[in-house]
Amino acid sequence: MTKITLRLSVIMFLVLVSCAKDDALQENSPVSIESQNEPLTSKEINKKIDEAIRTKGSFDWSKASDYLLWSAVVRGQNIVTIGFGNSRKDFERSKSARIDNIQNELQETIMKHEGGNLKKGSISSDEYLNLIDVTITKLETIIALRKNKHIRYIEPADYRYFENENLERRSDSGSGSGCGFEASSLSTLDYTTITPNAKVPWAFYLHNIPGAWNYSTGKGITIGIVDTGVSPNQTLLGSNFNDGVSTDRTIQKYGVYVDSIWPWTSGTDGPNDQCGHGTSMASVAASPRNDKGLPVGVAYNANLVTYRAASNVVLDGYHEQNGVKNAFIALGNRSDVKIISMSMGHIFSVGKIEDGIKYAYSKGKLIFCAGGTSTDFTTFVGVIFPAWMPETIAVTGVKEGASYQKCDVCHTGGKIDFTVVMQRAGSGNTIPVGSYYDNQSDYVGGSSVATATTAGIAALVWAKNPSWTRDQVLAKMRQSASFYPNKNPEFGYGNINALLAVQ
């Protein structure tokens, strides 16, 4: 297994340790406000989250007690995200009746219980979504807000689950973020050279991607990638994006991530990848086919719009979650973007990211998300957020071979829609991609590379049928997959045959 594969998202799904029951801290215990003057510690909060995942299979702040929620708010700089609306499905401002009145009502409730001027504690009111980020300090405020019929969710906006984990559970944290700038010499067994001098990754042939290129190369379709940005040092994703037989297309790079511990800081750190993960995803999706002797992308004539939305693949904390939300809104608002790919996630749901994804989905986008990548002893966590959402298509990786076997670090489960072969049976090598630096290549694996690969295949299908809707493209992809018309309980519809999908 290559180094970058082992790095992918390890910290995101660290082993969930068991904890002893503490009757005084049980989520449903009827404890008076007077006895809850002190919030739970971060360690105690994480234990409650772990317990819910262990016993129920998931954790959701809406199921947490008022006390647990308030404790997490306090441990997260007192910043709260409030999603509201006329119903549970009412998330878009432009389509919501009386939404300003509802927001004012909530603000009045906050001011009443906080006893201060809301303007000093207000962080932001979203322009497109029915949500606000505010400062809340009192348990009484949380209790009062949760009684309001217009509340869709209340969540701590800056509680950092992974940052609060015990050091021994993240002793390898440097390799757990999915980041890395290394290059690798590619084995000659892991690629085939095609004209004009491009390397086709071994796994592409198992999905009949080279055969599909006779019918479609992704021209005219734009893929949006929500990740850590794109390297300024990789010209194949810059000045040489149009090179060889990759022509007449564009790559646009944006940054919506704010690199600060303070939620009220607003300046972003730009579009450039400072991790390496986003560069790898852009490379496998749409790197050019030219004579540089480097790996070609699946849709080598597709356009790219990339967003630096987070610092790494673990969506933990205010600015990463806000960045992802903002990226989905921006891509949703672009008529040229057909496909969105995100190979990042979290161990439990985040309301503002859900809203951002629902917004993009409502604009007709086909959204692919990574099903989860972890160490071999934590894959029991299952499909991760947001891949489990009904608005997203969940993808994971499998090993080379006649029978289906998940990759060493990949998650599977009932929410998976497609699989991509990305790990060799013998060597364990994964998918060759362009590296962070010019004239260098590397290997990348896990559900991350599987997701970006599938997004590229979708671009081939849509380019062949430009008048189709998202649902028609998705239906064709399913029909070409190995398990269709059935769905495997662990691997969904299985591996896509790109050639069949474009015929």
TIGUTOR-492285 format. One record per residue (C-alpha): x, z, y; residue in three letters; residue number from 0; chain. Coordinates in Angstrom, 2 decimals, padded with zeros to 5 digits. Example, Ala and Ser with C-alpha at 12.3 -4.5 7.8 and 13.67 -1.06 7.14 Angstrom:
2
((012.30 007.80 -004.50) ALA 0 A);
((013.67 007.14 -001.06) SER 1 A);
***
This chain:
503
((000.00 000.00 000.00) MET 0 A);
((001.42 -000.94 003.31) THR 1 A);
((002.09 001.51 006.09) LYS 2 A);
((-000.57 000.24 008.45) ILE 3 A);
((-003.22 000.38 005.73) THR 4 A);
((-002.42 004.03 005.13) LEU 5 A);
((-002.67 004.65 008.86) ARG 6 A);
((-006.14 003.21 009.27) LEU 7 A);
((-008.53 005.95 010.28) SER 8 A);
((-007.06 008.68 008.05) VAL 9 A);
((-007.65 011.32 010.69) ILE 10 A);
((-011.24 010.15 011.10) MET 11 A);
((-012.24 011.36 007.68) PHE 12 A);
((-010.01 014.32 006.89) LEU 13 A);
((-010.98 016.34 003.87) VAL 14 A);
((-014.00 018.52 004.58) LEU 15 A);
((-013.09 022.01 003.48) VAL 16 A);
((-015.61 024.47 002.20) SER 17 A);
((-016.46 027.56 004.20) CYS 18 A);
((-017.91 030.92 003.36) ALA 19 A);
((-021.44 031.63 004.49) LYS 20 A);
((-021.78 033.82 007.53) ASP 21 A);
((-025.37 034.96 007.78) ASP 22 A);
((-024.95 035.76 011.44) ALA 23 A);
((-024.02 032.17 012.15) LEU 24 A);
((-026.53 030.33 009.99) GLN 25 A);
((-028.06 027.42 011.85) GLU 26 A);
((-031.65 028.45 011.33) ASN 27 A);
((-031.26 032.17 011.89) SER 28 A);
((-033.67 033.55 014.53) PRO 29 A);
((-031.13 035.18 016.85) VAL 30 A);
((-032.06 036.29 020.35) SER 31 A);
((-030.46 034.75 023.42) ILE 32 A);
((-029.11 038.16 024.37) GLU 33 A);
((-027.00 038.27 021.21) SER 34 A);
((-025.65 034.79 021.87) GLN 35 A);
((-023.78 035.34 025.11) ASN 36 A);
((-020.53 034.18 023.52) GLU 37 A);
((-020.36 030.66 022.11) PRO 38 A);
((-019.07 029.93 018.65) LEU 39 A);
((-015.42 029.05 018.39) THR 40 A);
((-014.42 025.46 017.72) SER 41 A);
((-013.44 026.46 014.20) LYS 42 A);
((-016.88 027.95 013.60) GLU 43 A);
((-018.59 024.87 015.02) ILE 44 A);
((-016.59 022.57 012.77) ASN 45 A);
((-017.49 024.69 009.76) LYS 46 A);
((-021.17 024.24 010.53) LYS 47 A);
((-020.69 020.49 010.87) ILE 48 A);
((-018.72 020.35 007.61) ASP 49 A);
((-021.40 022.37 005.83) GLU 50 A);
((-024.13 019.95 006.91) ALA 51 A);
((-022.11 016.93 005.76) ILE 52 A);
((-021.30 018.63 002.49) ARG 53 A);
((-024.84 019.73 001.68) THR 54 A);
((-026.99 017.08 003.38) LYS 55 A);
((-024.65 014.09 003.46) GLY 56 A);
((-024.65 013.83 007.26) SER 57 A);
((-024.67 015.81 010.49) PHE 58 A);
((-026.88 015.17 013.50) ASP 59 A);
((-026.95 017.22 016.72) TRP 60 A);
((-030.75 016.90 016.78) SER 61 A);
((-030.85 019.06 013.65) LYS 62 A);
((-028.49 021.69 015.09) ALA 63 A);
((-029.75 025.00 016.44) SER 64 A);
((-029.86 025.58 020.19) ASP 65 A);
((-027.00 028.03 019.83) TYR 66 A);
((-024.77 025.65 017.86) LEU 67 A);
((-025.45 022.84 020.32) LEU 68 A);
((-024.74 025.04 023.33) TRP 69 A);
((-021.54 026.33 021.75) SER 70 A);
((-020.28 022.77 021.28) ALA 71 A);
((-021.22 021.97 024.87) VAL 72 A);
((-019.19 024.92 026.14) VAL 73 A);
((-016.22 023.95 023.94) ARG 74 A);
((-016.51 020.40 025.31) GLY 75 A);
((-016.04 021.10 029.04) GLN 76 A);
((-019.80 021.77 029.46) ASN 77 A);
((-020.57 018.04 029.57) ILE 78 A);
((-023.89 016.99 028.04) VAL 79 A);
((-025.35 013.56 027.32) THR 80 A);
((-029.13 013.45 027.61) ILE 81 A);
((-031.01 010.48 026.22) GLY 82 A);
((-034.62 010.30 027.41) PHE 83 A);
((-037.59 007.95 027.55) GLY 84 A);
((-041.28 007.50 027.00) ASN 85 A);
((-040.73 007.47 023.24) SER 86 A);
((-037.95 007.75 020.68) ARG 87 A);
((-037.40 003.99 020.89) LYS 88 A);
((-037.40 003.80 024.69) ASP 89 A);
((-033.72 003.36 025.58) PHE 90 A);
((-033.50 000.48 028.11) GLU 91 A);
((-034.09 001.27 031.79) ARG 92 A);
((-035.39 -002.14 032.79) SER 93 A);
((-038.16 -001.94 030.18) LYS 94 A);
((-039.13 001.70 030.76) SER 95 A);
((-042.13 002.81 032.81) ALA 96 A);
((-041.76 005.80 035.14) ARG 97 A);
((-038.19 006.32 033.97) ILE 98 A);
((-036.98 007.51 037.38) ASP 99 A);
((-039.74 010.15 037.42) ASN 100 A);
((-038.69 011.34 033.97) ILE 101 A);
((-035.06 011.58 035.02) GLN 102 A);
((-036.00 013.53 038.15) ASN 103 A);
((-038.08 015.90 036.02) GLU 104 A);
((-035.11 016.57 033.75) LEU 105 A);
((-032.81 017.12 036.71) GLN 106 A);
((-035.24 019.62 038.19) GLU 107 A);
((-035.27 021.51 034.89) THR 108 A);
((-031.49 021.62 034.88) ILE 109 A);
((-031.31 022.84 038.49) MET 110 A);
((-033.93 025.51 037.81) LYS 111 A);
((-032.03 027.04 034.92) HIS 112 A);
((-028.48 026.40 036.09) GLU 113 A);
((-029.19 027.83 039.54) GLY 114 A);
((-026.93 025.37 041.33) GLY 115 A);
((-026.75 021.99 043.00) ASN 116 A);
((-027.00 019.30 040.33) LEU 117 A);
((-025.06 016.80 042.42) LYS 118 A);
((-021.91 018.87 042.00) LYS 119 A);
((-022.26 018.85 038.23) GLY 120 A);
((-023.67 015.41 037.65) SER 121 A);
((-021.26 013.00 035.96) ILE 122 A);
((-023.17 009.74 035.70) SER 123 A);
((-026.51 008.02 035.31) SER 124 A);
((-026.29 004.88 033.19) ASP 125 A);
((-027.30 001.65 034.91) GLU 126 A);
((-028.78 000.03 031.79) TYR 127 A);
((-029.68 002.86 029.42) LEU 128 A);
((-032.00 005.84 029.67) ASN 129 A);
((-029.26 008.45 029.61) LEU 130 A);
((-027.40 010.76 031.95) ILE 131 A);
((-024.26 012.84 031.59) ASP 132 A);
((-024.51 016.22 033.30) VAL 133 A);
((-022.80 019.60 033.43) THR 134 A);
((-024.67 022.42 031.70) ILE 135 A);
((-023.39 025.96 031.28) THR 136 A);
((-026.36 028.01 030.08) LYS 137 A);
((-028.06 028.29 026.71) LEU 138 A);
((-031.40 028.69 028.50) GLU 139 A);
((-031.00 025.20 029.98) THR 140 A);
((-030.48 023.67 026.54) ILE 141 A);
((-033.56 025.45 025.19) ILE 142 A);
((-035.74 024.33 028.11) ALA 143 A);
((-034.61 020.71 027.91) LEU 144 A);
((-035.21 020.43 024.17) ARG 145 A);
((-038.84 021.38 024.74) LYS 146 A);
((-039.38 018.40 027.00) ASN 147 A);
((-041.40 015.63 025.31) LYS 148 A);
((-039.33 012.91 027.00) HIS 149 A);
((-036.05 013.99 025.41) ILE 150 A);
((-034.69 011.56 022.80) ARG 151 A);
((-031.47 013.51 022.20) TYR 152 A);
((-029.18 016.10 023.76) ILE 153 A);
((-025.55 016.05 022.63) GLU 154 A);
((-022.23 017.57 023.68) PRO 155 A);
((-020.48 014.68 025.43) ALA 156 A);
((-016.90 015.88 025.06) ASP 157 A);
((-016.79 018.04 021.93) TYR 158 A);
((-013.76 016.84 019.96) ARG 159 A);
((-014.34 017.50 016.29) TYR 160 A);
((-011.06 016.04 015.06) PHE 161 A);
((-008.94 017.52 017.81) GLU 162 A);
((-010.28 020.93 016.84) ASN 163 A);
((-009.41 020.61 013.17) GLU 164 A);
((-006.78 022.94 011.74) ASN 165 A);
((-003.24 021.65 012.09) LEU 166 A);
((-002.71 021.71 008.34) GLU 167 A);
((-005.63 019.32 007.93) ARG 168 A);
((-004.04 016.79 010.23) ARG 169 A);
((-000.36 017.34 009.64) SER 170 A);
((000.02 013.59 009.32) ASP 171 A);
((-001.90 012.95 012.52) SER 172 A);
((000.69 010.54 013.80) GLY 173 A);
((-000.23 008.15 011.01) SER 174 A);
((-003.93 008.89 011.15) GLY 175 A);
((-005.04 007.13 014.30) SER 176 A);
((-004.86 003.59 012.93) GLY 177 A);
((-002.09 002.83 015.42) CYS 178 A);
((001.29 001.26 014.84) GLY 179 A);
((003.61 -001.38 016.23) PHE 180 A);
((005.69 -002.16 013.15) GLU 181 A);
((006.32 -005.62 011.73) ALA 182 A);
((006.69 -006.54 008.06) SER 183 A);
((008.31 -009.39 006.20) SER 184 A);
((005.57 -011.17 004.29) LEU 185 A);
((005.93 -011.80 000.59) SER 186 A);
((005.77 -015.51 -000.23) THR 187 A);
((003.09 -014.61 -002.77) LEU 188 A);
((000.78 -013.44 000.01) ASP 189 A);
((000.27 -016.66 001.90) TYR 190 A);
((000.18 -020.44 001.69) THR 191 A);
((001.59 -022.67 004.42) THR 192 A);
((-000.67 -025.38 005.79) ILE 193 A);
((-000.27 -027.91 008.59) THR 194 A);
((001.10 -027.75 011.20) PRO 195 A);
((003.04 -024.68 009.93) ASN 196 A);
((000.57 -021.83 009.71) ALA 197 A);
((000.30 -019.15 007.05) LYS 198 A);
((-003.07 -018.75 005.32) VAL 199 A);
((-003.48 -015.19 003.97) PRO 200 A);
((-003.96 -015.02 000.20) TRP 201 A);
((-007.41 -013.41 000.48) ALA 202 A);
((-008.84 -016.29 002.51) PHE 203 A);
((-008.82 -018.44 -000.62) TYR 204 A);
((-010.89 -015.87 -002.53) LEU 205 A);
((-013.61 -016.33 000.09) HIS 206 A);
((-013.19 -020.14 000.27) ASN 207 A);
((-012.34 -019.92 003.97) ILE 208 A);
((-009.86 -022.86 003.91) PRO 209 A);
((-012.55 -024.99 002.27) GLY 210 A);
((-015.01 -023.98 004.97) ALA 211 A);
((-012.59 -025.28 007.64) TRP 212 A);
((-013.48 -028.80 006.54) ASN 213 A);
((-016.93 -028.14 008.01) TYR 214 A);
((-016.37 -025.56 010.76) SER 215 A);
((-013.53 -023.81 012.59) THR 216 A);
((-015.65 -021.63 014.88) GLY 217 A);
((-015.57 -023.94 017.90) LYS 218 A);
((-018.10 -023.07 020.58) GLY 219 A);
((-018.77 -019.56 019.29) ILE 220 A);
((-017.58 -016.42 021.10) THR 221 A);
((-016.67 -013.24 019.21) ILE 222 A);
((-016.56 -009.94 021.05) GLY 223 A);
((-014.13 -007.35 019.68) ILE 224 A);
((-014.58 -003.69 020.60) VAL 225 A);
((-011.33 -001.93 019.76) ASP 226 A);
((-008.09 -000.74 021.37) THR 227 A);
((-007.38 -003.94 023.30) GLY 228 A);
((-004.94 -006.77 022.69) VAL 229 A);
((-001.16 -006.68 022.97) SER 230 A);
((000.32 -008.26 026.10) PRO 231 A);
((003.37 -009.04 023.97) ASN 232 A);
((001.59 -011.34 021.50) GLN 233 A);
((001.31 -014.78 023.11) THR 234 A);
((-000.81 -016.13 020.24) LEU 235 A);
((-003.52 -013.91 021.72) LEU 236 A);
((-002.51 -014.88 025.24) GLY 237 A);
((-000.78 -017.92 026.72) SER 238 A);
((-000.55 -019.63 023.30) ASN 239 A);
((-004.14 -018.94 022.25) PHE 240 A);
((-004.73 -022.69 022.62) ASN 241 A);
((-001.94 -024.17 020.53) ASP 242 A);
((-001.62 -026.55 017.60) GLY 243 A);
((-005.06 -027.44 016.26) VAL 244 A);
((-006.65 -024.53 018.12) SER 245 A);
((-007.87 -026.13 021.33) THR 246 A);
((-010.37 -025.91 024.19) ASP 247 A);
((-011.17 -022.24 023.81) ARG 248 A);
((-010.72 -019.05 025.81) THR 249 A);
((-009.63 -015.46 025.34) ILE 250 A);
((-010.76 -012.87 027.88) GLN 251 A);
((-009.50 -009.29 027.92) LYS 252 A);
((-011.19 -006.26 029.50) TYR 253 A);
((-010.59 -002.55 029.63) GLY 254 A);
((-013.28 000.15 029.81) VAL 255 A);
((-011.29 003.09 028.43) TYR 256 A);
((-010.33 005.90 030.81) VAL 257 A);
((-007.18 007.68 029.69) ASP 258 A);
((-007.88 011.18 031.00) SER 259 A);
((-008.92 014.57 029.69) ILE 260 A);
((-011.29 014.95 032.65) TRP 261 A);
((-014.75 013.41 032.16) PRO 262 A);
((-015.20 012.73 035.87) TRP 263 A);
((-012.14 010.47 036.05) THR 264 A);
((-013.24 006.83 036.36) SER 265 A);
((-010.16 004.58 036.53) GLY 266 A);
((-009.51 002.61 033.33) THR 267 A);
((-006.02 001.97 031.92) ASP 268 A);
((-006.55 -001.78 031.61) GLY 269 A);
((-007.13 -004.27 028.76) PRO 270 A);
((-003.77 -004.00 027.00) ASN 271 A);
((-003.55 -002.58 023.50) ASP 272 A);
((-001.47 000.60 023.39) GLN 273 A);
((-002.21 001.24 019.72) CYS 274 A);
((-001.80 -001.99 017.75) GLY 275 A);
((-005.09 -001.84 015.88) HIS 276 A);
((-007.07 -004.07 018.24) GLY 277 A);
((-004.33 -006.71 018.17) THR 278 A);
((-004.54 -006.87 014.37) SER 279 A);
((-008.33 -007.26 014.44) MET 280 A);
((-008.19 -010.05 017.03) ALA 281 A);
((-005.48 -011.77 015.00) SER 282 A);
((-007.40 -011.89 011.72) VAL 283 A);
((-010.59 -013.01 013.45) ALA 284 A);
((-009.26 -015.87 015.57) ALA 285 A);
((-005.47 -016.24 015.75) SER 286 A);
((-004.52 -019.89 016.38) PRO 287 A);
((-003.50 -022.40 013.73) ARG 288 A);
((-000.21 -023.80 014.97) ASN 289 A);
((003.43 -024.42 014.04) ASP 290 A);
((004.77 -020.92 014.76) LYS 291 A);
((004.83 -019.92 011.09) GLY 292 A);
((002.45 -016.97 011.56) LEU 293 A);
((-000.88 -016.04 009.93) PRO 294 A);
((-003.92 -018.00 011.10) VAL 295 A);
((-007.26 -016.38 011.92) GLY 296 A);
((-010.53 -017.02 010.11) VAL 297 A);
((-012.24 -018.73 013.08) ALA 298 A);
((-009.17 -020.30 014.65) TYR 299 A);
((-011.17 -022.30 017.19) ASN 300 A);
((-013.55 -019.54 018.28) ALA 301 A);
((-013.43 -017.88 021.69) ASN 302 A);
((-012.57 -014.20 021.99) LEU 303 A);
((-013.70 -011.49 024.39) VAL 304 A);
((-011.78 -008.29 023.72) THR 305 A);
((-012.45 -004.80 025.03) TYR 306 A);
((-010.05 -001.89 025.13) ARG 307 A);
((-012.73 000.75 024.62) ALA 308 A);
((-010.72 003.57 023.02) ALA 309 A);
((-007.18 004.77 022.49) SER 310 A);
((-007.43 004.63 018.68) ASN 311 A);
((-009.99 004.17 015.92) VAL 312 A);
((-011.30 007.75 016.02) VAL 313 A);
((-014.15 007.80 018.55) LEU 314 A);
((-013.71 011.43 019.52) ASP 315 A);
((-014.30 012.67 023.05) GLY 316 A);
((-016.08 011.63 026.23) TYR 317 A);
((-014.04 008.65 027.40) HIS 318 A);
((-013.74 006.94 024.01) GLU 319 A);
((-017.45 007.24 023.31) GLN 320 A);
((-018.32 006.20 026.84) ASN 321 A);
((-015.92 003.25 026.61) GLY 322 A);
((-017.52 001.97 023.41) VAL 323 A);
((-020.99 002.31 024.92) LYS 324 A);
((-019.92 000.38 028.02) ASN 325 A);
((-018.27 -002.35 025.93) ALA 326 A);
((-021.44 -002.96 023.93) PHE 327 A);
((-023.51 -003.12 027.11) ILE 328 A);
((-021.11 -005.62 028.69) ALA 329 A);
((-021.04 -007.82 025.59) LEU 330 A);
((-024.80 -007.55 025.27) GLY 331 A);
((-025.16 -008.89 028.79) ASN 332 A);
((-023.09 -012.01 028.03) ARG 333 A);
((-025.14 -014.98 026.83) SER 334 A);
((-022.05 -016.68 025.39) ASP 335 A);
((-021.18 -013.82 023.02) VAL 336 A);
((-022.89 -014.28 019.67) LYS 337 A);
((-020.95 -011.86 017.45) ILE 338 A);
((-019.56 -008.37 018.00) ILE 339 A);
((-017.01 -006.77 015.68) SER 340 A);
((-015.97 -003.11 015.79) MET 341 A);
((-013.58 -001.52 013.29) SER 342 A);
((-013.81 002.01 014.69) MET 343 A);
((-016.21 004.89 014.14) GLY 344 A);
((-016.97 008.56 013.78) HIS 345 A);
((-017.95 010.93 011.02) ILE 346 A);
((-021.35 011.62 012.65) PHE 347 A);
((-023.64 009.80 015.05) SER 348 A);
((-023.16 009.60 018.82) VAL 349 A);
((-026.35 009.00 020.81) GLY 350 A);
((-024.87 006.98 023.67) LYS 351 A);
((-023.06 004.65 021.25) ILE 352 A);
((-026.31 004.21 019.32) GLU 353 A);
((-028.04 003.26 022.57) ASP 354 A);
((-025.28 000.80 023.49) GLY 355 A);
((-025.49 -000.87 020.08) ILE 356 A);
((-029.28 -001.05 020.24) LYS 357 A);
((-028.98 -002.64 023.68) TYR 358 A);
((-026.59 -005.34 022.41) ALA 359 A);
((-028.74 -005.88 019.33) TYR 360 A);
((-031.82 -006.36 021.53) SER 361 A);
((-029.96 -009.25 023.18) LYS 362 A);
((-029.62 -011.10 019.86) GLY 363 A);
((-026.04 -010.13 018.95) LYS 364 A);
((-024.87 -010.07 015.33) LEU 365 A);
((-022.92 -006.81 015.04) ILE 366 A);
((-020.38 -006.00 012.30) PHE 367 A);
((-018.98 -002.48 011.87) CYS 368 A);
((-016.43 -000.98 009.50) ALA 369 A);
((-017.90 000.99 006.63) GLY 370 A);
((-015.05 003.51 006.65) GLY 371 A);
((-011.40 003.82 005.76) THR 372 A);
((-009.81 007.02 004.55) SER 373 A);
((-007.39 008.63 002.14) THR 374 A);
((-008.22 008.42 -001.56) ASP 375 A);
((-009.47 012.04 -001.58) PHE 376 A);
((-012.00 011.67 001.26) THR 377 A);
((-013.82 008.45 000.46) THR 378 A);
((-016.75 010.58 -000.76) PHE 379 A);
((-017.79 010.84 002.90) VAL 380 A);
((-019.62 007.56 002.47) GLY 381 A);
((-020.42 004.88 005.02) VAL 382 A);
((-019.58 006.07 008.52) ILE 383 A);
((-021.17 005.78 011.94) PHE 384 A);
((-022.13 003.34 013.41) PRO 385 A);
((-021.98 001.14 010.31) ALA 386 A);
((-024.95 002.98 008.82) TRP 387 A);
((-027.23 001.95 011.71) MET 388 A);
((-029.92 -000.64 010.87) PRO 389 A);
((-028.77 -002.71 013.84) GLU 390 A);
((-025.27 -003.17 012.39) THR 391 A);
((-023.84 -004.98 009.37) ILE 392 A);
((-021.55 -002.67 007.40) ALA 393 A);
((-018.46 -004.14 005.76) VAL 394 A);
((-015.86 -002.63 003.45) THR 395 A);
((-012.81 -003.77 001.48) GLY 396 A);
((-012.33 -004.34 -002.24) VAL 397 A);
((-009.41 -005.07 -004.52) LYS 398 A);
((-008.43 -008.39 -005.99) GLU 399 A);
((-009.84 -008.94 -009.49) GLY 400 A);
((-012.79 -010.07 -011.54) ALA 401 A);
((-014.65 -006.76 -011.24) SER 402 A);
((-015.57 -005.00 -008.02) TYR 403 A);
((-013.36 -002.05 -007.16) GLN 404 A);
((-013.13 -000.57 -003.69) LYS 405 A);
((-009.74 -000.56 -002.03) CYS 406 A);
((-007.71 002.63 -002.28) ASP 407 A);
((-008.78 003.79 001.17) VAL 408 A);
((-012.22 002.18 001.57) CYS 409 A);
((-015.68 003.74 001.70) HIS 410 A);
((-018.67 002.36 -000.18) THR 411 A);
((-022.35 003.20 -000.45) GLY 412 A);
((-025.91 002.04 -000.05) GLY 413 A);
((-025.47 001.04 003.60) LYS 414 A);
((-022.74 -001.54 002.85) ILE 415 A);
((-023.83 -005.15 003.39) ASP 416 A);
((-020.71 -007.20 002.57) PHE 417 A);
((-017.25 -006.82 001.07) THR 418 A);
((-013.95 -008.58 001.65) VAL 419 A);
((-011.10 -008.78 -000.84) VAL 420 A);
((-008.14 -007.29 001.06) MET 421 A);
((-005.92 -005.46 -001.45) GLN 422 A);
((-003.78 -007.13 -004.11) ARG 423 A);
((-004.17 -005.83 -007.63) ALA 424 A);
((-000.46 -005.76 -008.42) GLY 425 A);
((001.58 -005.15 -005.28) SER 426 A);
((-001.16 -003.41 -003.31) GLY 427 A);
((-000.35 -005.64 -000.34) ASN 428 A);
((-003.14 -006.29 002.12) THR 429 A);
((-003.88 -009.04 004.68) ILE 430 A);
((-001.09 -010.78 006.64) PRO 431 A);
((-001.75 -010.84 010.40) VAL 432 A);
((000.10 -011.50 013.61) GLY 433 A);
((001.92 -008.37 014.76) SER 434 A);
((001.98 -006.57 018.11) TYR 435 A);
((005.04 -008.56 019.18) TYR 436 A);
((005.67 -012.30 019.36) ASP 437 A);
((007.08 -014.10 016.31) ASN 438 A);
((006.37 -011.13 014.04) GLN 439 A);
((003.81 -010.50 011.33) SER 440 A);
((002.44 -007.48 009.51) ASP 441 A);
((-000.05 -006.37 006.86) TYR 442 A);
((-003.35 -004.69 007.68) VAL 443 A);
((-006.02 -003.35 005.34) GLY 444 A);
((-009.04 -001.12 004.87) GLY 445 A);
((-012.58 -001.73 006.02) SER 446 A);
((-011.16 -002.59 009.46) SER 447 A);
((-009.66 -005.91 008.41) VAL 448 A);
((-012.68 -006.59 006.17) ALA 449 A);
((-014.97 -006.28 009.20) THR 450 A);
((-012.97 -008.60 011.46) ALA 451 A);
((-012.72 -011.13 008.61) THR 452 A);
((-016.50 -011.11 008.15) THR 453 A);
((-017.03 -011.57 011.89) ALA 454 A);
((-014.81 -014.65 011.67) GLY 455 A);
((-016.85 -016.05 008.77) ILE 456 A);
((-020.02 -015.50 010.81) ALA 457 A);
((-018.46 -017.57 013.60) ALA 458 A);
((-017.84 -020.43 011.14) LEU 459 A);
((-021.48 -020.36 010.05) VAL 460 A);
((-022.84 -020.17 013.58) TRP 461 A);
((-020.57 -022.95 014.85) ALA 462 A);
((-021.86 -025.20 012.06) LYS 463 A);
((-025.44 -024.33 013.07) ASN 464 A);
((-025.31 -023.63 016.82) PRO 465 A);
((-029.09 -023.59 017.28) SER 466 A);
((-029.60 -020.84 014.70) TRP 467 A);
((-030.61 -017.28 015.48) THR 468 A);
((-028.75 -014.20 014.37) ARG 469 A);
((-031.16 -013.68 011.48) ASP 470 A);
((-030.67 -017.23 010.21) GLN 471 A);
((-026.88 -016.85 010.25) VAL 472 A);
((-027.09 -013.53 008.45) LEU 473 A);
((-029.50 -014.93 005.85) ALA 474 A);
((-027.11 -017.80 005.09) LYS 475 A);
((-024.19 -015.38 004.69) MET 476 A);
((-026.21 -013.27 002.28) ARG 477 A);
((-027.28 -016.29 000.27) GLN 478 A);
((-023.64 -017.27 -000.22) SER 479 A);
((-022.56 -013.79 -001.38) ALA 480 A);
((-021.89 -012.90 -004.99) SER 481 A);
((-024.71 -010.42 -005.66) PHE 482 A);
((-027.49 -012.29 -003.84) TYR 483 A);
((-030.50 -012.01 -004.10) PRO 484 A);
((-029.84 -008.48 -005.29) ASN 485 A);
((-027.92 -005.78 -003.46) LYS 486 A);
((-025.34 -003.66 -005.26) ASN 487 A);
((-025.72 000.09 -004.52) PRO 488 A);
((-022.05 000.39 -003.56) GLU 489 A);
((-020.98 -003.10 -002.40) PHE 490 A);
((-024.11 -004.60 -000.84) GLY 491 A);
((-024.33 -008.37 -001.27) TYR 492 A);
((-020.63 -008.47 -002.15) GLY 493 A);
((-018.05 -011.11 -001.26) ASN 494 A);
((-019.13 -014.01 000.94) ILE 495 A);
((-018.29 -017.56 -000.11) ASN 496 A);
((-017.52 -019.10 003.28) ALA 497 A);
((-017.65 -022.66 001.95) LEU 498 A);
((-021.16 -022.21 000.62) LEU 499 A);
((-022.18 -020.48 003.84) ALA 500 A);
((-021.26 -023.49 005.99) VAL 501 A);
((-022.68 -026.20 003.71) GLN 502 A);
***
